[in-house]
Amino acid sequence: MNGGFILHGSPHSLPTYRVALMLCLCGVGFTFRYVSFQRGMHLTPEFHSLSRWGQVPVLEHGGLVLLQSAAILEYLSEALDRFGGADAEARRHIREWLFWDVDRLMPPLYSWYSVELGRRGLLPLSFDPVLVAEFERKGKAALGMLDTHLEDRRFIVGEAISIADLCCYADIAFVRLAGRDLAEWPKIIAWAERIEALPGFAAPFDLLAMRDAEIAS
């Protein structure tokens, strides 16, 4: 099944992966358009006509142009009737976790990935050691919060997977790409394994590559 979705992004983009994973878990194929930041594709007038901030991901669907991964996940949840809350209260909690991720979890963990890319010489990135230490402190604090929350839960909101799980899981996937050990947070490991066992699941670089592609359902 291909729902006419066009996803613009990069395999190195954690937010792009969230959206791609959501589509795959919903069994929906899509067209992937690779945006190379090293080649400055995000700076072109053509891309800015889609993305006012020059950021990825961008999702095109049915004449709409959708920005910001958490907002795109909400749109897809409604459009595909998947991974939403069972009632208004659950949907409110899901949205709270989406905002929490943007505020607390993703910034330091995605920075861990960036630091590692720079360390390996894969991208021209370098960070002040004081800043790296702050990434460490904030990342570990956020992981501790999530691990505690998952103490007696299978998923973040209720007993069913939701877009809150997909949003936060992408952060964990990129932590693993950075070669980090998550043994300190066993509840997160168990939760991640439940997501990885879902039909249609794919890891970031198994799902997306640095080229345009048609991703089958």
C-alpha positions, -999 to +999 in steps of 0.1 A: +000+000+000+013+035-009-007+063+005+009+090-017+033+101+009+065+119+000+091+122+028+120+146+025+148+141+049+181+124+057+190+090+073+212+110+097+181+129+109+166+114+140+133+133+133+131+119+098+135+084+111+105+089+134+083+096+105+097+069+083+093+043+111+057+054+117+048+049+080+065+015+080+048+003+112+015+013+096+022-007+065+023+024+043+048+028+015+062+062+007+086+080-016+118+092+001+136+123-011+171+126+003+181+160+015+219+163+017+230+190+042+266+186+032+257+196-003+235+224+010+203+211-004+184+225+026+195+260+016+180+260-019+150+281-028+132+249-039+136+233-005+126+265+013+094+266-007+085+234+012+103+240+046+101+276+058+129+268+084+151+247+061+146+217+083+138+181+078+116+161+078+090+174+054+060+152+046+039+159+015+005+142+014-028+150-003-017+185-012-005+193+023+030+201+033+037+190+069+066+201+091+081+192+125+082+154+133+060+154+164+033+173+145+037+150+116+033+120+139+000+134+152-012+140+116-004+104+106-020+090+137-052+107+128-050+101+090-041+064+094-060+058+126-030+042+142-010+047+174-034+073+189-048+073+224-079+053+233-097+085+247-092+122+252-072+117+284-048+093+267-043+117+238-036+145+262-009+124+279+006+114+245+009+150+235+026+158+268+052+132+261+058+145+226+065+179+241+086+164+269+107+146+243+114+178+224+123+196+256+143+170+276+151+137+258+159+144+222+183+174+225+210+158+246+207+123+231+208+136+195+239+156+206+255+123+218+251+111+182+266+143+168+295+142+192+302+106+180+301+115+143+326+143+150+348+120+170+349+094+142+356+121+116+324+114+097+313+150+099+332+182+106+318+186+141+336+195+173+322+204+207+336+221+238+343+195+266+321+216+289+292+214+265+298+176+260+296+172+298+263+190+299+249+168+271+259+138+293+243+152+324+210+161+307+208+130+287+213+107+316+188+126+337+162+123+309+169+086+304+165+081+342+131+098+341+119+076+312+133+044+328+114+052+360+082+059+341+085+025+324+089+006+357+054-008+356+044-001+320+047-018+287+045+014+268+046+051+276+009+058+277-013+028+286-009-007+275-008+000+237+020+015+217+014+051+206+032+079+188+047+089+221+066+056+220+077+061+184+089+096+191+110+087+221+122+054+206+139+072+177+161+089+203+171+055+217+179+042+182+203+071+176+219+066+210+227+030+199+241+043+166+264+064+188+277+032+204+264+040+238+256+014+264+221+015+279+226-011+305+220+015+332+184+018+321+170-018+318+133-008+315+142+013+285+159-017+269+129-039+275+105-013+261+127-008+230+127-045+224+089-045+224+089-019+197+116-036+177+095-068+177+066-051+159+059-061+123+074-036+098+101-024+122+134-013+107+165+003+122+175+038+109+200+029+083+181-003+073+152+019+065+167+050+049+198+055+028+215+086+014+196+085-019+161+089-032+141+057-029+106+041-031+100+025+003+076-004+000+050-012+026 
